[in-house]
Amino acid sequence: MSITAKQTVSTTTTTAKRTKAPCSRPKFADLPTFINVRVEADSIRFELSDGRTVSIPLAWSRLLSSASVNQRNNFIVSAYNVFWDDIDEIIGVENILFGKELYL
C-alpha cells in the first residue's frame, strides 16, 4: 500500500510599481544647434554646434525615403530644425538626439 501526500504551496505575488526616472534632457535653449546638414545616398548627416556629428538612415523618414534627390536636397536649416518644405518634413535637434518621432 502506498500513501500519497498532497502538498499545497502558497504563492504570493508582489508587484513593484515602476516609476520613471526624471528626464535628464537639457532645456531647449541649452540644446546644440545645427551647423551643417548633408543628405547622402542613404543617410542624413547633422553637424552640431557642440562638435558632434550624428547620422541617421534615410529609412527613418518615410517622406525623405520616397522623395526625389532634388526634393531631398531642397531644405532649409534653422538653429534647431531642418525643413523640407517640398515634402512637408521637419527633423529637429531633439529628434536626432533623443530618438523622438521625426515630426514636431
N, C-alpha and C positions, 0 to 999 in steps of 0.2 A: 504494500500500500504506500502511495506517495502523497505527501502533503504539499500543497501549493500555497504559498503566501502571496497575498495580494498587497502590493505596495502602492501607496498613494504618495505622489510627490507634489508638494505645493510650490507653485512658482509665482513669484511676484515680479511684475514688470514695472520698472521705474523709467519714466520718460524725463529726460533732461531737456529743458527748454533752451533752444539755441537763440542767442541774441547776436545781432550784427555788431561787429566792431565799428567804432566811429570811423567815418570816412576820412582818409588822410589826404584827400586831394587838396591841392592848393587853391587859394581864391582865384577867381577868374583873372584878375589883374596881375597875378603872380605867374600865370602860365607863360611859357616861352611863346614867341611869335614865329610866324613863317618868315624865313629869309629867302628861300628859293624852293620852287616846286618843279619837278621834271617828270613828265609822263613818258614811260618807256614801253616797250612792246608788251610786257605782261605785268608791269607793276607801276606804282607811283612812288616817287622818292621825294621826301619832305626834308629840307634842311631847316633846323630850328635855331633860334637866337641863343640858346644855351649850349650850342656846339653839337648837339645830337643830330643824327641823320636817321630817319625812320622810313622804311619801305613797306608798302602793303601791296598785296596782289590785286590786280585789276578785278579779279573774280569777286572781291568783297563788295563791289558795286555793280549791281545788275545793269544800271544805266550806262556806266562807263564801259562795261564789258561789251555791250551791244552797240556802242557808239562808233561812228567812223573815226579815222585817225584825225581828220580835221576838227571834228567835234571835241575829241579828247584834248587836242592841243589848243583849243579856244577857251581859255579860262582866265579868271581874274583872281589875283591873290590879295587878300587884305591881311591885317595883322593876325587874326585868329581863324580865318576861313578861306577856303578856296571855292570859287563859284564857277560852275559850268552852266551858264545861262541857256545855251542851246538845248541842253538835255535836262535841265532843271535838277541838277545835282549839286550838293554842298557837302564838303568834308571840312570839319573843324579840327583844331588842335586837340580838343578833348576827345574827339572820335579816335584819333590815332594813338593818343597816349593812354586812354583809359578804356578802350575797347567798346565804346558805346556804338549803338546803331549808326549807320552812315547817313544820318539826317538830323536836323535840329529839332 
